[in-house]
Amino acid sequence: MARNTGRTTQTLDRDAASVAQLVGDVQYYLAQKPRQLPSRYFYDELGSALFEAICRLPWYRITRAEMRLLAAHGRDILDRVQPLSTIVELGSGSGDKLRMLIDADRTRLSPLDVHLVDVSRGALDQSLRTLAAVDDINVISHQSAYETGLRDAVRGPHADGATLVLFLGSNIGNFDPPGAAAFLRTLRGNLCKRDALLLGADLVKPRRDLLLAYDDPLGVTAAFNRNLLVRINRELGGTFDLDAFAHRARWNARESRVEMHLVARSAQRVRIEAAQLDFRMTRGEPIWTESSYKYRPEDVVAMLETAGFRLVSQWIDDADAFALTLVSAE
């Protein structure tokens, strides 16, 4: 049976470091013009639950497109990374995609070490529940940033075989181009020549479709966005008035990205006690909370090859414009 070995990165020291990092980031990014908050802080327990709800909305098609590709090509993906002994999923979420990939050809994956890396303890717990019924896998969870979790996952002893890193859900789109390039180079630097990376990337599609995905009629994405302020109020003693901020999504065609903002409905003063931050916002002033870059298939390949990977194969869901790209670390 799948089991949690207890090897997680959730320790008192790491928690203290995480709070210190949050304080430092709030101090830095809210002082920028325009004011900003890093999207990685969306994923506390409530934020992770809201994101899982977003993935079920009819207007957010990334998850369904990626699941279709994994269902159709999972066995082919596994066949191209053999012998496979380790899977590392960065941003594990619910674990449903990983489970679908493992189920594509479970007989080829025994025994298997599975490392789950996520900043959200709730997401890790959900992934562990999803994988609990899978035989002959050893599951290790890491509550940490991607780079730290990957480094911890590949540093320990491994069975004789290759490592497959999964970076799905178009999480790469949350990095700006220089950040994405640096992140992929870091991934490549942690892998051996026999290892591989499976990257999910959302593709450019009509503006209306993109905006509905990030500003849904039910207001779930708006709640997900405002939860950033809830978290700051709860963890850092902030005084953000949730009713005083509107959710806004816009498509920036020149930069090929969807941008999410929280926009002040009125002039207001904000105090964040733990960050010793006190500032005023004018009516209509935004806080930039997320950028989600969209790609062309050839741009995804070029980005990966520039980082030192070699293309193995690419699969595209034409209905919802999404790509899975498998590359080797040769």
Backbone torsions as a table, in degrees:
resi	resn	phi	psi	omega
1	MET	NA	154.5	173.0
2	ALA	-64.6	145.2	-180.0
3	ARG	-144.8	148.7	173.4
4	ASN	-93.2	114.9	-175.9
5	THR	-75.8	-6.8	-177.4
6	GLY	87.3	-3.8	178.6
7	ARG	-81.8	84.5	175.6
8	THR	-117.7	166.5	177.9
9	THR	-96.7	15.0	179.7
10	GLN	-87.1	97.7	177.3
11	THR	-128.3	166.1	179.9
12	LEU	-61.4	-40.3	-180.0
13	ASP	-65.3	-42.3	-179.8
14	ARG	-66.1	-38.8	178.0
15	ASP	-62.5	-42.5	178.8
16	ALA	-63.7	-40.4	177.7
17	ALA	-64.2	-36.7	179.7
18	SER	-65.3	-41.8	177.6
19	VAL	-63.7	-42.7	178.8
20	ALA	-61.9	-38.5	178.1
21	GLN	-66.0	-41.7	177.7
22	LEU	-61.1	-45.0	178.6
23	VAL	-60.1	-47.6	-179.4
24	GLY	-62.3	-41.0	180.0
25	ASP	-68.1	-40.4	177.9
26	VAL	-61.9	-44.3	178.9
27	GLN	-60.6	-41.8	-175.6
28	TYR	-75.6	-52.6	-169.7
29	TYR	-74.7	-31.9	178.3
30	LEU	-75.5	-10.1	175.6
31	ALA	-90.4	-7.1	-179.3
32	GLN	-76.2	164.1	173.5
33	LYS	-122.5	111.7	-1.5
34	PRO	-71.5	159.1	177.2
35	ARG	-62.1	147.5	-175.9
36	GLN	-139.1	160.8	167.8
37	LEU	-139.7	131.4	-177.5
38	PRO	-65.2	136.8	-176.1
39	SER	-67.5	-18.1	-179.7
40	ARG	-63.5	-19.2	-179.7
41	TYR	-85.4	2.6	172.4
42	PHE	-60.6	-30.9	-159.4
43	TYR	-99.3	58.2	162.2
44	ASP	-80.5	-170.2	-175.5
45	GLU	-61.3	-45.3	179.6
46	LEU	-68.2	-43.0	180.0
47	GLY	-60.7	-39.8	178.4
48	SER	-64.3	-40.3	178.6
49	ALA	-65.7	-40.9	178.2
50	LEU	-64.9	-38.3	179.0
51	PHE	-66.3	-38.2	176.0
52	GLU	-61.4	-36.2	176.3
53	ALA	-66.6	-40.9	177.5
54	ILE	-57.0	-41.5	-177.7
55	CYS	-63.3	-18.7	179.1
56	ARG	-93.7	-6.8	-178.7
57	LEU	-70.9	145.1	-179.7
58	PRO	-65.3	-21.1	-176.5
59	TRP	-88.7	-14.9	179.4
60	TYR	-102.4	100.5	-166.9
61	ARG	-100.8	-2.1	-176.4
62	ILE	-58.3	-50.0	-174.2
63	THR	-63.7	-45.2	-179.2
64	ARG	-65.2	-39.8	178.7
65	ALA	-63.2	-43.2	-178.3
66	GLU	-68.0	-39.4	177.7
67	MET	-63.3	-39.2	177.4
68	ARG	-61.5	-43.0	179.8
69	LEU	-64.8	-41.2	178.9
70	LEU	-65.9	-38.7	178.6
71	ALA	-65.7	-39.6	-176.2
72	ALA	-78.4	-32.1	-169.9
73	HIS	-124.3	8.7	-176.8
74	GLY	-56.9	-45.4	-179.4
75	ARG	-64.4	-39.7	178.3
76	ASP	-62.9	-41.8	178.5
77	ILE	-59.7	-48.3	-178.3
78	LEU	-66.4	-36.5	179.1
79	ASP	-62.3	-28.6	-176.3
80	ARG	-86.1	-4.5	177.9
81	VAL	-128.0	81.1	-176.8
82	GLN	-134.7	147.4	-7.0
83	PRO	-75.4	133.7	-175.8
84	LEU	-99.3	125.5	-179.9
85	SER	-118.9	-18.9	-173.8
86	THR	-141.9	134.7	170.2
87	ILE	-120.0	132.1	175.5
88	VAL	-119.5	118.4	176.6
89	GLU	-105.1	120.1	177.8
90	LEU	-91.4	117.5	-174.3
91	GLY	78.2	67.9	-168.7
92	SER	-70.9	-26.4	-180.0
93	GLY	56.1	-130.9	-177.3
94	SER	-80.7	-16.1	-176.2
95	GLY	85.2	-0.7	-176.4
96	ASP	-64.5	-39.7	-178.7
97	LYS	-68.2	-41.9	177.8
98	LEU	-63.0	-42.6	178.7
99	ARG	-61.2	-41.5	179.4
100	MET	-63.3	-40.4	179.7
101	LEU	-66.4	-44.8	179.3
102	ILE	-62.0	-40.5	-178.3
103	ASP	-70.0	-14.6	-179.7
104	ALA	-61.6	-31.9	178.9
105	ASP	-162.1	69.7	-172.8
106	ARG	-65.0	-26.8	-177.9
107	THR	-66.2	-23.1	-179.5
108	ARG	-86.3	-4.0	-169.9
109	LEU	-121.7	47.2	-178.7
110	SER	-134.4	122.5	-5.5
111	PRO	-80.5	166.3	-176.8
112	LEU	-145.9	132.0	171.3
113	ASP	-91.9	128.7	179.4
114	VAL	-120.5	123.3	177.4
115	HIS	-110.4	124.6	178.1
116	LEU	-105.1	126.3	-178.3
117	VAL	-122.1	120.9	179.3
118	ASP	-158.0	148.7	176.9
119	VAL	-78.2	-15.6	-175.8
120	SER	-99.8	121.4	175.8
121	ARG	-63.2	-38.0	179.1
122	GLY	-61.5	-41.5	178.4
123	ALA	-65.2	-41.4	178.3
124	LEU	-62.0	-43.5	179.5
125	ASP	-62.6	-39.7	177.9
126	GLN	-64.9	-41.6	178.2
127	SER	-62.6	-40.9	178.7
128	LEU	-62.2	-39.4	177.3
129	ARG	-65.6	-40.1	-179.9
130	THR	-62.5	-36.5	-175.8
131	LEU	-91.7	-1.8	-171.4
132	ALA	-62.0	-27.7	-176.0
133	ALA	-91.1	0.7	-178.1
134	VAL	-85.6	125.2	-178.5
135	ASP	-76.6	149.6	167.2
136	ASP	60.6	35.6	168.6
137	ILE	-124.6	147.8	179.7
138	ASN	-110.4	113.6	-172.9
139	VAL	-103.2	127.0	177.9
140	ILE	-123.3	126.7	-178.7
141	SER	-105.2	145.4	-179.8
142	HIS	-130.2	110.0	175.6
143	GLN	-87.3	96.4	-173.4
144	SER	-167.4	175.1	171.4
145	ALA	-67.6	160.1	-176.4
146	TYR	-54.5	-51.5	-172.9
147	GLU	-62.6	-42.2	-179.6
148	THR	-66.4	-45.0	-179.6
149	GLY	-63.3	-41.9	178.3
150	LEU	-63.6	-44.2	180.0
151	ARG	-60.9	-42.5	178.6
152	ASP	-66.8	-36.2	-176.7
153	ALA	-69.1	-39.7	-175.4
154	VAL	-92.0	-6.2	-177.0
155	ARG	-78.3	-32.0	-175.5
156	GLY	-77.1	179.4	179.1
157	PRO	-68.7	142.4	179.4
158	HIS	-129.0	151.7	171.8
159	ALA	-63.9	164.6	-179.5
160	ASP	-69.3	108.7	-180.0
161	GLY	164.2	-179.0	-175.8
162	ALA	-89.8	159.3	173.6
163	THR	-108.3	132.5	173.7
164	LEU	-110.9	119.5	176.5
165	VAL	-96.6	130.9	175.9
166	LEU	-105.6	124.7	172.7
167	PHE	-130.2	90.3	-166.6
168	LEU	-108.6	-174.3	175.0
169	GLY	69.8	12.9	-175.1
170	SER	57.5	32.7	174.7
171	ASN	-62.8	-24.5	176.8
172	ILE	-60.0	-26.8	-179.2
173	GLY	-68.6	-13.0	177.4
174	ASN	-80.7	-8.1	175.3
175	PHE	-94.1	141.3	169.3
176	ASP	-71.2	165.3	-174.2
177	PRO	-53.7	-46.1	176.9
178	PRO	-63.9	-37.7	178.6
179	GLY	-66.7	-39.5	177.5
180	ALA	-63.7	-42.6	179.3
181	ALA	-62.1	-44.0	-179.9
182	ALA	-66.0	-41.9	-179.6
183	PHE	-63.4	-44.2	-179.9
184	LEU	-66.7	-34.9	175.2
185	ARG	-64.8	-37.7	177.3
186	THR	-64.2	-43.9	176.0
187	LEU	-57.3	-48.8	-178.6
188	ARG	-60.4	-37.7	-179.0
189	GLY	-67.4	-19.7	-180.0
190	ASN	-94.8	-2.0	-175.3
191	LEU	-110.5	154.4	174.7
192	CYS	-92.0	169.5	-174.7
193	LYS	-62.2	-28.3	-178.4
194	ARG	-81.5	-8.6	-172.8
195	ASP	-83.8	169.4	-176.0
196	ALA	-145.1	161.8	177.6
197	LEU	-129.4	131.2	172.6
198	LEU	-110.0	115.2	-174.2
199	LEU	-111.9	129.0	173.3
200	GLY	-99.5	133.0	-177.9
201	ALA	-141.1	130.3	176.8
202	ASP	-77.9	141.0	-176.2
203	LEU	-102.7	159.3	177.1
204	VAL	-59.7	135.9	179.0
205	LYS	-145.0	178.0	-177.5
206	PRO	-56.5	143.6	-177.4
207	ARG	-53.1	-44.4	-177.8
208	ARG	-59.6	-43.1	179.6
209	ASP	-63.5	-41.3	-179.9
210	LEU	-64.5	-43.6	-177.7
211	LEU	-68.9	-36.8	176.1
212	LEU	-63.9	-33.3	179.0
213	ALA	-67.7	-28.6	-175.4
214	TYR	-111.9	2.3	174.8
215	ASP	-148.7	69.6	-171.6
216	ASP	-72.2	152.2	-178.3
217	PRO	-62.0	-23.3	179.8
218	LEU	-83.2	-11.4	178.0
219	GLY	79.1	16.0	180.0
220	VAL	-69.3	-42.3	179.0
221	THR	-65.6	-35.3	176.5
222	ALA	-62.6	-42.0	177.8
223	ALA	-65.0	-40.5	176.6
224	PHE	-59.1	-42.9	-179.9
225	ASN	-66.8	-48.2	-178.4
226	ARG	-65.7	-23.1	179.9
227	ASN	-61.4	-22.8	172.3
228	LEU	-55.8	-43.1	179.9
229	LEU	-70.6	-36.8	175.3
230	VAL	-58.2	-44.0	-178.2
231	ARG	-64.7	-43.0	179.3
232	ILE	-64.7	-41.6	177.2
233	ASN	-60.2	-43.9	-175.8
234	ARG	-73.0	-46.6	-171.3
235	GLU	-88.9	-26.8	-173.3
236	LEU	-120.5	7.4	179.6
237	GLY	70.1	39.6	178.8
238	GLY	-80.8	163.6	-179.2
239	THR	-121.6	26.8	178.0
240	PHE	-60.5	132.6	173.9
241	ASP	-93.4	109.8	-174.1
242	LEU	-59.9	-37.2	-179.1
243	ASP	-68.1	-14.9	-176.9
244	ALA	-91.1	8.5	-178.9
245	PHE	-129.8	133.2	176.8
246	ALA	-104.6	142.6	174.3
247	HIS	-80.6	135.7	177.5
248	ARG	-139.4	133.3	173.7
249	ALA	-120.9	140.8	177.9
250	ARG	-141.7	148.5	176.9
251	TRP	-97.3	119.0	177.1
252	ASN	-99.5	93.9	-174.1
253	ALA	-64.8	-36.6	-178.1
254	ARG	-62.2	-39.8	-179.4
255	GLU	-93.7	-3.8	-179.3
256	SER	57.3	51.1	-179.0
257	ARG	-148.1	149.1	167.3
258	VAL	-90.8	133.3	179.5
259	GLU	-113.4	135.7	174.2
260	MET	-112.0	138.7	179.5
261	HIS	-135.1	157.6	165.0
262	LEU	-111.4	120.8	-171.4
263	VAL	-111.2	127.7	-180.0
264	ALA	-66.5	125.4	178.7
265	ARG	-77.8	-19.5	-177.9
266	SER	-153.0	162.8	174.5
267	ALA	-64.7	140.1	-175.6
268	GLN	-160.4	160.0	175.3
269	ARG	-108.8	137.5	-179.5
270	VAL	-123.6	134.8	175.3
271	ARG	-121.8	131.5	175.2
272	ILE	-122.3	102.3	-167.9
273	GLU	-60.5	-51.9	-174.4
274	ALA	-64.2	-27.2	179.2
275	ALA	-93.4	-0.3	-177.7
276	GLN	49.7	47.8	-175.3
277	LEU	-118.7	131.8	179.9
278	ASP	-140.1	118.9	-177.1
279	PHE	-149.5	164.1	178.4
280	ARG	-113.7	143.1	176.1
281	MET	-117.4	140.8	178.6
282	THR	-89.1	159.0	177.2
283	ARG	-61.0	130.2	-178.6
284	GLY	87.3	-2.9	-179.3
285	GLU	-75.4	132.9	-178.2
286	PRO	-96.9	154.9	162.8
287	ILE	-113.9	119.1	-176.7
288	TRP	-82.4	116.5	-171.9
289	THR	-109.0	-23.3	-179.2
290	GLU	-158.8	144.3	165.7
291	SER	-121.0	134.8	178.1
292	SER	-125.8	101.7	-176.0
293	TYR	-77.1	143.2	177.9
294	LYS	-116.1	149.1	-167.7
295	TYR	-127.2	164.9	162.0
296	ARG	-98.0	150.0	-176.4
297	PRO	-54.2	-41.8	-178.4
298	GLU	-68.1	-27.5	177.7
299	ASP	-70.1	-35.0	177.0
300	VAL	-62.7	-46.7	179.8
301	VAL	-61.7	-45.5	-179.4
302	ALA	-61.6	-41.3	179.2
303	MET	-61.2	-42.9	-179.4
304	LEU	-70.7	-41.0	-180.0
305	GLU	-67.3	-35.9	176.8
306	THR	-62.8	-31.2	179.5
307	ALA	-80.3	-2.9	176.2
308	GLY	104.7	8.9	177.2
309	PHE	-92.8	162.3	175.4
310	ARG	-117.8	132.7	-178.8
311	LEU	-65.3	130.3	172.0
312	VAL	-102.0	-52.8	177.6
313	SER	-165.7	159.6	176.7
314	GLN	-136.8	134.8	179.1
315	TRP	-120.9	135.1	-174.5
316	ILE	-123.5	131.9	170.7
317	ASP	-90.5	104.1	-176.0
318	ASP	-69.3	-31.6	-176.1
319	ALA	-62.1	-42.0	-176.5
320	ASP	-120.3	14.2	172.4
321	ALA	52.9	71.2	178.5
322	PHE	-142.5	146.6	-177.3
323	ALA	-128.1	136.7	165.2
324	LEU	-106.5	128.7	-177.2
325	THR	-125.9	123.5	178.3
326	LEU	-103.2	127.1	179.5
327	VAL	-131.6	152.8	177.2
328	SER	-104.5	160.2	-178.9
329	ALA	-92.4	26.2	178.4
330	GLU	-72.7	NA	NA
